[in-house]
Amino acid sequence: MAQENVEFPITGKITSVNVKTGDAVSEGDIICLLESMKMENPILAPVGGKVTKIELAVGQVVEVGDVVAIIEY
């Protein structure tokens, strides 16, 4: 199995987390919402598969390059 490390493209604060470890996702599904510069930015799954790791909390501040989730496909 291959895996995809999904990283944050921008710095911001998490406003919602839409998946948990073990969930199946499709390409384009929203993993979480990130507020940056007063705008909500959806972080999308780049591939379909199973979420094997996600450690996010609402209100958490993240930086560019931080891991959003790991998806096995």
C-alpha positions, 0 to 999 in steps of 0.5 A: 500500500502507498500512503500520502502525507497531506500537509498544510499549504498555509498557516492558520487555525483549525475551525473544524475537523471532518474525518477521524482515523479509520475513515474512508475518504474520496479524492476531494473530500474535505479533511478539515477547515482552516481559517487564515486571514479571516477566510475559511480554507477547506483542506481536501484529500488529494487521493481516495483511501483510508485515513491512518493518522490524523491528530488535529483539534479545533482551535489548533494553530498550524504552520505550512508543512505541518501534517494534516493526515496520512492517507493509505491507498 
